[in-house]
Amino acid sequence: MNGIVYRNRLKQSMIPSLRKLGYRRVFHCANDPKRTSKTNTALMKQLRGWNKPPLPKSLKVTRTNESFASPTISTPPPQEDYFCKLQPLSPADTQEERLLVKSIAWPQTPPLSGSFSLDKSSDPRGSNFVILPKDGGQRWHVGDQIKVWIKMKDFLGNPKKTGGDFMIARLHNPVLRAGVTGKIVDHLNGSYTAVFPLLWNGSAEVEVTLIHTSEAITVLRSIIEHPDRVMFDSQFRRGRTVELSKCNICLPPTKEPICNFTDVKTGDPWFCYKPKKLGCNTRITHYLHKYTPKFGRYVKLFQSGINMKVSIPHSGTASVKVLPPVKGVTKSPNISQPGFYYHGVWRTLSGPPVHRFNTPTAVSQCLQNKQLFLYGDSTVRQWYDYLTSTIKDLKPVNIDGELRVGPFMATDHKRNTTVVYRIHGIPLQHTLPPIRVAKVHYIANELDSLEGGANTVVVIGVWAHFGLFPIRFYVRRMQSIRKAVIRLLDRAPDTMVVIRTSNFRILSPSVAWVNSDFHTMERDKILRAVFKGVNVRWVDALEMTASHYLEQELHPKLPIIKNMINVLLSFICPGRLS
């Protein structure tokens, strides 16, 4: 048997069989013990995770909640599927999880082989779009819809024959500071259609941007189920003894015992390798250790200005002239967009009108006698920062918060207003200085502690720290929060709950690895589906950033934040005149 045949049999036959039997050993057999093979040795090193002795049986595990009940130590079982094996759900939650994951299915994308070449991947600059003429060659009026035909080509100039490219489209007028997104349909043959409603008089210019090629989507879909793309550290301390240990939502199997910090109420998982000397209950901090980039040779699919976040050129004209609506003709196009910008102001196309709260007095009067609780990541903290900087009488209260994560509180005693911000529970991709874990609470547990009522407003925004983890992990976090929201509304139906959605951002190869816009889009769909039918309001940050003339950033600029706050305050004070 030659070396190639031997190694193929080892990988294709022996290893799978051993896995099914639950064993983790690999044996290298040779007739002559003096003979060695560099290629076989390299293969054995690659499979070193299977070359370790069986791990001892697990000890009894008890979970700890965020109030630091003492956890016991466990050693992971030898099964391969222990790595990121989540807790069992109820039959109803299991069925919902399956349907949610199925709901974000993406069109089939090209498989990538070892001989991958960029030449046959989508080339945005070599592709083009064309505005389709109106039926009968008539002129465009407000209330019409226009269609744009997009045809993708590869870097050799050949038309693409498959779909799966991820792109966004915008119709805008820079002078009027007007903008609305387009709805894109993938025809699965290399062509796409973008549909826009015409909402203002004057010029309307089409802009189509390729975010990721279909080939890049193949890579992004393959890496999302690998949580080891990032690792976290925790500090354990007792007296003068300090130890650091690696942590994550799940940990690769090793001989090391594991501290289980899974929350007893929400079921949110978190694990750390047990320190050598200290006990599990001595953990005091949390912070990001490092990212582990693994794009490898496929990094060429994530090049800014070449095939990632690149505008697709137009063929012919890129704009249309829009005339006022035809008198006596009422048009009700099937508009899927929630709103649009006009003169830089967000106007809703569905739901209650958005009022403008342009003065600190208008903002503070709307929040009079209100308790506003802001839960989420730093994109929600932006709202706290905006309100505390706008309302001068909203004074901070020292509740021993930390610089980036809080908790923060501000009160206006004159108008009986309280605003609180608290970051969501781990995972949190924060680097040094470390975060004290005692300050980090899961949102579901915080909601269960609220009394609620007509003067209570809750804002939730959870997405930016979850792009590195398997989608089921985000599904379960949202299910947990939804259950807490429903419990809150059951005991206090007058409580107002507002959901802030995700938004896209500036991309580079490293950012795409950490939190690609594609993964953001998937989680945005999950968020909307989980809370469908629940009595919550929505601030559609995804549409509000994608429609705006400013560049899409993780933390939107002040003009966009101001519009978001206007939407929030319009929910709270719907009778307020603009």
C-alpha positions in Angstrom: 0.0 0.0 0.0 1.5 3.3 -1.0 1.4 6.4 1.2 -1.4 8.2 -0.6 -3.8 5.2 -0.4 -2.9 4.7 3.2 -3.6 8.3 4.2 -6.9 8.3 2.2 -8.1 5.2 4.0 -7.1 6.6 7.3 -9.1 9.8 6.8 -12.1 8.4 4.9 -12.6 5.0 6.6 -10.8 4.6 9.9 -11.5 8.1 11.5 -15.2 8.2 10.7 -15.7 4.6 12.1 -13.8 5.5 15.3 -15.9 8.6 15.7 -19.2 6.6 15.4 -17.9 4.3 18.2 -17.0 7.3 20.4 -13.2 6.7 20.4 -10.6 9.4 20.1 -7.5 7.3 19.3 -5.6 7.0 16.0 -3.1 4.2 15.5 -0.3 4.3 12.9 0.6 0.8 11.8 3.8 -0.1 9.8 5.5 -3.4 9.1 8.9 -1.9 9.8 9.1 0.2 13.0 12.3 1.9 11.7 10.4 3.3 8.7 9.1 6.8 8.9 7.1 9.1 6.6 7.1 12.9 6.7 3.7 13.0 5.1 2.2 10.4 7.4 3.7 12.2 10.4 2.2 15.5 9.2 -1.2 13.8 8.9 -0.9 12.4 12.4 -0.1 15.9 13.8 -3.1 17.3 11.9 -5.3 14.6 13.6 -3.6 15.1 17.0 -7.1 15.8 18.5 -7.8 12.1 17.8 -4.4 10.9 19.1 -5.1 11.6 22.8 -6.1 9.0 25.4 -9.8 8.8 26.3 -10.9 11.4 28.7 -12.2 10.4 32.1 -15.9 10.3 32.8 -17.6 13.6 33.5 -18.1 14.6 37.0 -21.5 15.9 38.1 -22.2 19.4 36.7 -24.3 22.1 38.2 -24.8 25.5 36.6 -24.2 28.9 38.0 -26.2 32.0 37.4 -24.9 35.5 37.2 -25.2 35.9 41.0 -22.2 33.6 41.3 -23.6 30.5 42.9 -20.7 28.1 43.2 -20.2 26.0 40.1 -18.8 22.5 40.1 -16.1 21.2 37.8 -16.7 19.0 34.8 -14.5 17.3 32.3 -16.0 17.2 28.8 -17.2 13.8 27.6 -15.3 12.2 24.7 -18.0 12.6 22.0 -17.0 14.9 19.2 -20.4 16.7 19.3 -19.7 18.0 22.8 -18.0 20.9 21.0 -20.8 23.5 21.0 -23.5 21.1 21.9 -26.3 23.3 23.2 -28.8 22.3 25.9 -31.9 20.4 24.7 -35.0 22.6 24.1 -38.7 22.0 24.6 -40.4 20.4 21.6 -42.0 23.7 20.7 -38.8 25.7 20.9 -36.9 23.0 18.9 -39.5 23.2 16.2 -39.3 27.0 16.2 -35.5 26.9 16.1 -35.6 24.6 13.1 -38.1 26.8 11.2 -36.1 30.0 12.1 -32.8 28.5 10.7 -34.7 27.4 7.6 -36.2 30.8 7.1 -32.7 32.4 6.5 -31.8 29.8 3.8 -29.7 31.5 1.1 -29.6 30.5 -2.6 -27.1 27.9 -3.5 -23.6 29.4 -4.0 -20.6 27.9 -5.9 -18.5 25.3 -4.1 -14.9 26.3 -3.7 -12.1 23.8 -4.4 -8.5 23.8 -3.6 -7.7 25.1 -7.1 -10.0 28.1 -6.5 -9.4 31.0 -8.9 -10.7 34.6 -8.5 -11.2 34.8 -12.2 -14.5 33.0 -12.2 -15.9 34.9 -9.2 -18.3 37.8 -9.4 -16.7 41.1 -10.6 -18.8 44.1 -9.5 -16.9 46.6 -11.7 -17.3 44.3 -14.7 -21.0 43.9 -14.1 -23.7 46.5 -14.7 -27.3 47.5 -14.1 -29.9 49.2 -16.3 -33.1 51.0 -15.5 -36.0 49.3 -17.2 -38.3 51.6 -19.1 -41.9 52.2 -18.0 -44.5 50.3 -19.8 -45.5 52.2 -22.9 -42.6 54.6 -22.6 -44.5 56.9 -20.4 -43.0 59.3 -17.9 -42.4 58.6 -14.2 -44.6 60.0 -11.5 -44.6 59.9 -7.7 -46.4 56.7 -6.8 -44.9 54.6 -9.6 -42.4 51.9 -9.1 -39.2 51.5 -11.1 -37.3 48.3 -11.8 -33.6 47.9 -12.3 -32.1 44.9 -14.1 -28.7 43.8 -12.6 -26.4 41.4 -14.6 -23.4 39.9 -12.9 -20.2 38.9 -14.7 -17.0 37.3 -13.5 -13.4 38.7 -13.8 -13.0 37.1 -17.2 -16.0 39.1 -18.5 -18.3 36.0 -18.7 -21.9 36.3 -17.5 -22.5 34.5 -14.2 -24.9 31.6 -14.4 -25.8 31.2 -10.7 -27.1 33.6 -8.1 -26.3 34.0 -4.4 -24.5 37.4 -4.6 -25.3 39.7 -1.6 -26.1 43.2 -2.6 -28.1 46.3 -1.6 -29.7 49.0 -3.7 -30.7 52.6 -2.9 -32.6 55.3 -4.7 -31.5 58.7 -3.6 -31.3 62.4 -4.3 -28.2 64.1 -2.7 -29.6 67.6 -3.1 -32.9 66.7 -1.4 -31.1 64.4 1.0 -33.8 61.8 0.1 -33.3 58.1 0.0 -35.0 54.7 0.1 -33.8 51.2 -0.3 -34.8 48.8 -3.1 -36.1 45.3 -2.8 -33.8 42.9 -4.6 -35.0 39.6 -6.2 -32.4 36.9 -7.1 -33.3 35.1 -10.3 -30.7 32.4 -9.5 -29.1 32.7 -13.0 -26.7 35.6 -12.4 -29.3 38.3 -12.9 -31.2 40.3 -10.2 -34.1 42.8 -10.1 -34.2 45.8 -7.8 -37.6 47.5 -7.2 -38.0 51.0 -5.8 -41.1 53.1 -5.0 -40.9 56.7 -6.4 -41.6 58.9 -3.4 -40.5 62.5 -4.2 -40.5 64.9 -7.1 -37.3 65.6 -9.0 -34.3 63.4 -9.7 -34.0 59.9 -8.4 -30.6 58.2 -8.8 -30.1 54.4 -8.5 -27.1 53.0 -6.6 -26.4 49.3 -6.5 -23.6 47.9 -4.2 -22.2 44.4 -4.1 -21.5 43.6 -0.5 -20.2 40.0 -0.9 -19.9 37.8 -4.0 -21.6 34.5 -4.0 -18.2 32.8 -3.7 -17.6 34.9 -0.5 -21.0 33.8 0.8 -19.8 30.2 0.4 -16.9 30.9 2.8 -19.0 32.9 5.3 -21.6 30.2 5.5 -18.9 27.6 6.1 -17.2 29.4 9.0 -20.2 30.5 11.0 -20.6 27.2 12.9 -17.0 27.5 14.2 -17.0 29.5 17.5 -13.3 29.1 17.9 -12.8 32.0 15.5 -12.6 34.0 18.8 -11.5 33.3 22.3 -12.1 35.2 25.5 -10.2 35.4 28.8 -11.4 35.6 32.4 -9.4 36.5 35.4 -9.8 34.4 38.5 -8.6 35.9 41.8 -8.4 35.0 45.5 -6.3 37.2 47.7 -3.0 37.7 45.9 -3.4 34.6 43.7 -4.4 35.6 40.2 -4.9 33.2 37.2 -6.1 33.7 33.6 -8.2 31.2 31.8 -9.7 30.8 28.3 -13.5 31.0 28.0 -16.2 30.8 25.3 -19.8 29.7 24.6 -18.3 26.2 24.2 -14.8 24.9 24.4 -12.9 22.3 22.4 -12.5 19.0 24.3 -9.2 18.7 26.3 -8.1 17.0 29.5 -8.6 20.2 31.4 -11.7 20.4 33.7 -14.2 23.1 32.8 -16.1 25.7 34.8 -19.8 25.9 33.7 -21.2 29.3 34.0 -24.4 28.6 32.1 -27.2 30.8 33.5 -29.7 28.8 35.5 -32.7 30.9 34.4 -32.1 31.7 30.8 -30.0 28.7 29.8 -27.4 31.0 28.1 -24.2 28.9 28.0 -20.7 30.1 29.1 -17.7 28.0 29.9 -14.1 28.6 31.1 -11.2 26.2 31.5 -10.7 25.8 35.3 -7.6 27.6 36.6 -4.8 25.4 37.9 -5.1 26.5 41.5 -8.3 28.6 42.0 -11.9 27.5 42.1 -14.6 28.3 39.6 -16.3 30.8 41.9 -13.3 33.1 41.9 -13.9 34.5 38.4 -14.1 38.3 38.4 -13.5 39.7 34.8 -14.2 39.0 31.2 -12.4 40.3 28.0 -11.6 39.5 24.5 -8.4 37.4 24.1 -8.0 37.3 20.3 -9.5 36.6 16.9 -8.3 33.7 14.9 -8.5 34.6 11.2 -9.1 31.5 9.0 -9.9 32.9 5.5 -6.6 31.5 4.3 -6.4 31.5 0.5 -10.0 32.7 0.3 -9.0 36.1 1.7 -8.9 37.4 -1.9 -12.7 37.2 -1.9 -12.8 39.9 0.8 -10.9 42.8 -0.8 -12.3 46.3 -0.3 -12.6 48.2 -3.5 -12.4 45.0 -5.6 -15.1 42.6 -4.6 -16.5 43.7 -1.3 -18.7 46.8 -0.7 -18.2 47.9 -4.4 -20.6 49.9 -6.5 -21.9 48.2 -9.7 -21.7 50.6 -12.7 -24.8 51.5 -14.7 -25.4 51.0 -18.4 -27.2 54.0 -19.9 -28.6 56.4 -17.3 -28.5 55.9 -13.6 -31.3 58.3 -12.8 -34.9 59.1 -13.7 -36.9 62.4 -13.5 -39.9 62.0 -11.3 -43.0 64.2 -11.8 -45.7 65.0 -9.3 -48.5 62.4 -9.0 -51.1 62.3 -11.7 -54.2 64.2 -10.6 -57.2 62.0 -10.0 -55.1 58.8 -10.1 -54.6 57.0 -6.9 -51.7 54.5 -6.8 -51.0 52.1 -4.0 -47.8 50.3 -4.9 -46.9 47.2 -2.9 -44.3 48.9 -0.8 -42.2 46.7 1.4 -39.9 49.5 2.7 -40.8 50.8 6.2 -39.8 54.4 5.4 -37.6 56.8 3.5 -35.6 60.1 4.0 -36.7 63.4 2.6 -34.7 66.5 3.5 -32.7 64.3 5.8 -35.8 63.5 7.9 -37.1 59.9 8.3 -40.7 59.5 7.2 -42.6 56.3 7.8 -44.4 54.3 5.1 -46.1 52.0 7.6 -47.1 52.6 11.2 -47.7 55.9 13.0 -46.2 59.1 11.7 -42.7 60.2 12.9 -42.6 63.6 14.7 -39.6 65.9 15.0 -38.3 66.6 18.5 -35.9 69.3 17.5 -35.3 71.0 20.9 -34.2 69.7 24.3 -37.4 71.0 25.8 -39.5 68.9 23.3 -37.5 65.8 24.2 -37.6 66.3 27.9 -41.4 67.0 27.9 -42.0 63.8 26.0 -40.1 61.8 28.6 -41.7 63.5 31.6 -42.7 60.9 34.3 -41.1 58.1 32.2 -38.7 55.4 33.1 -36.6 54.5 30.0 -34.6 51.3 30.2 -32.1 50.8 27.4 -30.7 47.2 27.1 -28.2 46.1 24.5 -24.8 46.8 22.9 -23.0 50.0 22.2 -25.4 50.9 19.4 -28.1 51.2 22.0 -25.7 53.1 24.3 -25.6 55.7 21.6 -29.2 56.5 22.5 -28.3 57.0 26.1 -25.4 59.3 25.2 -27.7 61.3 22.9 -30.4 61.8 25.5 -28.0 62.7 28.3 -26.2 65.2 26.1 -29.4 66.7 24.8 -31.3 67.1 28.0 -29.2 69.2 30.3 -31.4 68.5 33.4 -30.8 64.7 32.9 -28.0 64.3 35.5 -25.9 61.1 35.8 -26.2 59.1 39.0 -23.2 57.1 40.2 -24.2 53.4 40.3 -20.6 52.2 39.9 -20.8 51.6 36.2 -17.8 51.0 34.0 -16.6 53.2 31.1 -17.9 51.2 28.2 -20.5 48.8 29.6 -22.2 50.6 32.4 -24.6 50.3 34.0 -25.4 54.0 33.6 -28.3 56.0 35.1 -29.4 59.6 34.7 -32.3 61.3 36.3 -34.3 64.6 35.7 -35.9 65.3 39.1 -37.8 68.3 37.8 -39.7 66.2 35.2 -39.5 62.8 37.1 -37.5 61.1 34.3 -35.1 58.2 34.7 -32.9 56.8 31.9 -30.9 53.6 32.5 -28.5 51.8 30.2 -27.2 48.3 30.7 -25.2 46.1 28.3 -26.5 42.7 27.4 -24.9 39.5 28.8 -21.8 37.8 27.4 -20.5 37.3 24.8 -19.0 40.7 24.6 -16.1 41.5 22.3 -14.5 44.0 24.5 -10.7 44.2 24.9 -8.8 45.6 27.8 -9.5 46.9 30.4 -11.4 43.8 31.5 -15.1 44.0 32.3 -16.2 43.0 35.8 -18.6 40.0 35.3 -20.7 41.2 38.3 -21.7 44.2 36.1 -22.9 42.1 33.2 -26.5 40.8 33.4 -28.6 38.9 30.9 -31.4 41.0 29.5 -34.1 38.3 30.2 -33.2 38.4 33.9 -33.3 42.2 34.0 -36.7 42.2 32.4 -38.0 39.8 35.0 -37.0 42.3 37.7 -39.0 45.2 36.1 -42.4 46.1 37.5 -43.5 47.7 34.2 -46.5 49.9 33.6 -47.8 52.8 31.5 -44.8 55.0 32.3 -42.1 52.3 31.6 -40.4 52.1 28.2 -38.0 49.3 27.4 -35.6 49.4 24.4 -33.7 46.2 23.3 -30.9 46.0 20.8 -28.8 42.8 20.7 -26.8 41.9 17.6 -23.3 43.3 17.1 -21.5 40.8 19.4 -23.1 37.7 17.9 -21.8 37.5 14.4 -19.0 35.2 15.4 -21.2 32.5 16.8 -23.4 29.7 15.4 -26.9 31.0 14.4 -28.6 28.7 16.8 -26.9 30.5 19.7 -28.4 33.8 18.6 -31.8 32.1 18.1 -31.8 30.9 21.7 -30.8 34.2 23.1 -33.7 35.9 21.2 -36.1 33.2 22.4 -35.0 33.8 26.0 -35.5 37.6 25.7 -38.8 37.2 24.0 -40.2 35.0 26.7 -39.1 37.6 29.3 -40.8 40.3 27.2 -44.0 38.3 27.1 -43.9 37.8 30.9 -43.4 41.5 31.3 -46.3 42.4 29.1 -48.5 39.8 30.8 -48.0 41.4 34.2 -47.9 45.0 32.9 -49.7 45.2 29.5 -49.2 49.0 29.3 -45.4 48.7 29.2 -43.9 49.8 25.9 -41.2 47.6 24.4 -39.2 48.9 21.4 -36.8 46.8 19.4 -33.8 48.4 17.7 -32.7 46.3 14.7 -29.1 45.7 13.4 -27.3 47.8 10.8 -24.5 47.3 8.3 -21.0 48.7 8.7 -17.8 49.5 6.9 -16.1 46.3 5.9 -12.5 45.1 5.7 -11.2 41.5 5.6 -10.8 41.5 9.4 -14.2 43.0 10.0 -15.9 40.6 7.6 -14.3 37.8 9.6 -15.7 39.2 12.9 -19.1 40.4 11.9 -19.9 40.4 8.2 -22.9 42.3 6.9 -24.1 38.9 5.6 -24.2 37.5 9.1 -25.8 40.7 10.4 -28.5 40.3 7.8 -29.2 36.7 8.9 -29.5 37.8 12.5 -31.7 40.7 11.6 -34.1 38.2 9.9 -34.0 36.0 13.0 -34.8 39.0 15.3 -37.8 40.0 13.3 -39.1 36.5 13.0 -38.7 35.8 16.7 -40.7 38.9 17.8 -43.3 38.6 15.1 -46.8 38.8 16.7 -45.4 40.2 20.0 -46.7 43.6 21.0 -43.4 45.5 20.4 -42.5 48.5 18.3 -39.6 48.7 15.8 -36.9 51.1 15.1 -35.6 49.8 11.8 -31.9 50.7 12.0 -31.0 48.6 9.0 -33.3 50.6 6.7 -32.5 53.9 8.4 -28.8 53.5 7.8 -29.0 51.8 4.3 -31.3 54.6 3.0 -29.2 57.5 4.4 -26.6 59.5 2.5 -24.0 59.0 5.2 -21.6 56.0 5.1 -22.9 52.9 6.8 -21.0 52.5 10.1 -21.2 50.2 13.1 -22.1 53.3 15.2 -24.3 55.5 13.0 -23.5 59.2 12.8 -25.5 61.8 14.8 -28.0 62.7 12.1 -29.1 59.1 11.9 -29.2 58.7 15.7 -31.4 61.8 15.9 -33.9 60.3 13.5 -33.9 57.1 15.5 -34.7 59.0 18.7 -37.5 60.8 16.8 -39.0 57.4 16.0 -38.7 56.3 19.6 -40.2 59.5 21.0 -43.0 59.3 18.4 -44.0 56.0 19.9 -44.0 57.4 23.4 -45.7 60.7 22.5 -47.8 59.9 19.4 -49.9 63.1 19.7 -47.0 65.4 19.6 -47.0 67.9 16.7 -43.9 68.2 14.6 
